[in-house]
Amino acid sequence: QPIGNLQRALSLGMELVEHPSAEQYVAGCAAARLDNGFVPQGGASAEAEIGVAELAEQLANWAQAHPALSGEADLVIPAGTGTTALFLARHLPPWLRVHAVPCVGDAAYLHSQMVSLDIASGAVGRLPNILSPLASCSGPFGQPSEALLAIWREAAAHGVLLDLLYGAVAWSAMSSTFFTSRSHGGHCSLLLYLNCGGHEGLQSQLARYARQGLLQGEPIDGVLAAVEETAKLAVPKYS
């Protein structure tokens, strides 16, 4: 029985097509590219720039109106292919610095993905900075870990509900880079985190944690409800 992201996608009318081999998958994607509107996995497409440019305008307008803005700001984004981060860096004003956190591969992989997409979309050459996550949070993609579970709960204590695949990884990089600096009296620019969602997948993500014994026998629904309540009631330490 589908749960999490797959269940949500199917409820919205997604048609799931399964291919018995990698060769047939590649052939299927090649055939789909002949039709208008094909979006590759991860959204790494030049066509994505249109929507991300609109997002950049919204973010810049919001940041300019924020009372904490003092001439500069930092935006942290979880990244798979880096598509959103690349096009935001291209369209945001220079005072709003973009930091992409690799959540699928390492920093070199993310950089290569963004360079390829940059070349395929006009070769502007304006790439975001790359922030590496904590070593304890940068294992194989999707692998459950106690460190990620702790970061997920830490973010909830700040009033932010994250997913465990991308959000918790990115939060580890942001907290170790920016929160540590602030706690030691470092310069405080306006800090933004782009929460990419993924909450529908928490049930299936936590199921993997439960199977590996990382929930200490707690029921999945109870763990999720407690973290959601923490995020709802939290008073952010940083703003």
C-alpha positions in Angstrom: 0.0 0.0 0.0 1.6 3.3 -1.1 2.3 5.9 1.7 4.1 9.2 1.9 5.1 11.1 -1.2 4.0 8.3 -3.6 0.5 8.1 -2.0 0.2 11.9 -2.3 1.4 12.0 -6.0 -1.1 9.2 -6.9 -3.9 11.1 -5.3 -3.1 14.1 -7.4 -3.4 12.0 -10.6 0.2 10.9 -11.3 0.5 8.0 -13.6 3.2 5.6 -12.3 5.1 3.9 -15.1 7.6 1.2 -14.1 10.3 -0.1 -16.4 11.8 -3.6 -15.9 15.3 -2.5 -16.9 17.6 0.5 -16.9 17.7 0.3 -20.7 13.9 0.5 -21.0 13.8 3.4 -18.6 16.4 5.4 -20.7 14.4 4.6 -23.8 11.2 5.7 -22.1 12.7 9.0 -21.1 14.0 9.6 -24.6 10.6 9.0 -26.0 9.0 11.3 -23.5 11.4 14.1 -24.5 9.7 14.2 -27.9 6.6 15.5 -26.2 6.2 19.0 -24.8 6.4 19.4 -21.1 8.8 16.6 -20.2 10.7 17.4 -16.9 13.6 15.2 -16.1 14.1 13.7 -12.6 15.3 16.4 -10.2 13.9 19.2 -12.4 17.3 19.8 -14.0 15.9 21.6 -17.1 16.4 25.0 -18.6 12.6 25.5 -18.6 12.7 25.6 -14.8 14.3 29.0 -14.9 11.0 30.7 -15.6 9.3 29.6 -12.4 12.5 30.1 -10.3 12.9 33.6 -11.6 9.4 34.4 -10.3 10.4 32.8 -6.9 13.5 35.0 -6.9 11.4 38.1 -7.3 9.1 37.1 -4.4 12.1 36.3 -2.1 13.9 39.6 -2.9 10.7 41.6 -2.3 10.1 39.8 1.0 13.7 40.2 2.2 13.7 44.0 1.3 10.6 44.5 3.5 12.0 42.6 6.5 13.0 44.8 9.4 16.1 42.7 10.1 17.6 43.5 6.7 20.8 45.6 7.0 22.0 45.7 3.5 22.8 42.0 2.9 21.2 38.6 3.5 22.0 34.9 3.1 19.7 32.2 1.7 20.2 28.5 2.3 18.7 25.9 0.0 18.8 22.1 0.1 20.0 20.9 -3.3 19.7 17.7 -5.3 20.5 18.7 -8.9 20.9 22.3 -7.7 18.4 23.6 -10.2 16.5 25.9 -7.8 19.8 27.2 -6.3 21.4 27.9 -9.6 18.5 29.9 -11.0 17.9 31.7 -7.8 21.6 32.8 -7.8 21.2 33.9 -11.4 18.1 36.1 -10.7 18.4 37.3 -7.1 20.2 40.6 -6.5 23.9 40.3 -5.3 23.1 41.4 -1.8 21.1 38.2 -1.3 23.7 35.5 -1.3 22.6 31.9 -2.2 24.1 28.9 -0.5 23.3 25.4 -1.8 23.7 22.3 0.4 24.4 19.0 -1.4 21.9 16.5 -0.2 22.2 13.8 -2.9 26.0 13.6 -3.6 29.0 15.6 -2.4 30.0 19.1 -3.2 31.8 18.1 -6.4 28.8 16.3 -7.7 26.5 19.2 -7.0 28.9 21.7 -8.6 29.1 19.5 -11.8 25.3 19.3 -12.0 25.0 23.1 -11.7 27.7 23.8 -14.2 26.1 21.4 -16.7 22.7 23.1 -16.3 24.3 26.6 -16.5 25.9 25.7 -19.8 22.6 24.2 -21.1 20.7 27.4 -20.1 22.9 30.2 -21.5 26.2 29.8 -19.7 25.7 32.8 -17.4 28.3 31.6 -15.0 26.7 32.8 -11.8 26.7 29.8 -9.4 25.7 29.7 -5.8 28.1 29.1 -2.9 28.2 25.4 -1.8 27.8 24.7 2.0 28.8 21.1 2.9 26.7 19.4 5.6 28.1 18.0 8.8 30.1 14.8 8.2 27.6 12.9 10.4 24.8 14.0 8.1 26.3 13.4 4.7 26.1 9.6 4.3 24.5 7.9 1.3 21.3 9.6 0.1 18.3 8.6 2.2 20.2 6.5 4.7 18.6 6.8 8.1 21.0 8.1 10.9 20.7 9.2 14.5 22.4 12.4 13.6 19.8 13.4 11.0 17.0 12.5 13.4 18.6 14.7 16.0 18.9 17.6 13.5 15.3 17.1 12.5 14.2 17.5 16.1 16.5 20.5 16.6 14.9 22.3 13.7 11.5 21.7 15.1 12.6 23.3 18.3 13.3 26.4 16.2 9.8 26.3 14.8 10.7 24.6 11.5 9.3 21.3 10.3 11.6 19.6 7.8 11.8 16.4 5.8 14.5 13.9 6.6 16.0 13.5 3.1 16.8 17.1 2.2 15.8 19.4 5.0 17.7 17.8 7.9 20.9 17.6 5.8 20.6 21.3 4.8 19.8 22.4 8.4 23.0 20.7 9.6 25.1 22.8 7.2 23.2 26.0 8.1 23.4 25.5 11.8 27.1 24.7 11.8 27.9 27.6 9.6 25.6 30.4 10.6 24.2 29.6 14.0 27.7 28.9 15.4 29.0 32.2 14.1 26.1 34.1 15.7 26.5 32.4 19.1 30.1 33.6 19.1 29.2 37.2 18.3 29.8 36.9 14.5 28.2 39.3 12.0 24.5 38.8 11.7 22.9 39.3 8.3 19.4 38.3 7.6 19.3 34.6 7.3 16.7 32.8 5.2 16.0 29.1 4.7 14.0 27.9 1.7 11.9 25.0 3.1 11.2 22.8 0.1 8.5 20.8 1.8 8.4 17.1 1.5 6.3 16.7 4.6 4.0 14.2 2.9 7.0 11.8 2.8 7.7 11.9 6.6 5.5 8.8 7.2 7.5 6.7 4.8 10.8 8.2 5.9 10.1 7.5 9.5 9.1 3.9 8.6 12.7 3.3 7.5 14.0 4.7 10.8 11.6 2.4 12.7 12.8 -0.6 10.7 16.4 0.2 11.7 15.5 0.6 15.4 16.3 4.3 15.5 12.9 5.3 16.9 13.5 3.2 20.1 10.2 1.4 19.6 8.1 4.6 19.5 5.1 4.5 17.1 5.7 6.5 13.9 2.5 8.5 14.3 3.5 9.5 17.9 7.0 10.6 16.8 5.6 12.7 14.0 2.9 14.2 16.1 5.3 15.2 18.8 7.7 16.9 16.4 4.9 18.7 14.6 3.6 20.0 18.0 7.2 21.1 18.9 7.5 23.0 15.7 4.1 24.6 16.2 4.8 25.8 19.7 8.5 26.7 19.3 9.9 30.2 19.9 12.7 30.6 17.4 16.1 31.2 19.0 17.4 33.0 15.8 15.4 35.3 13.6 
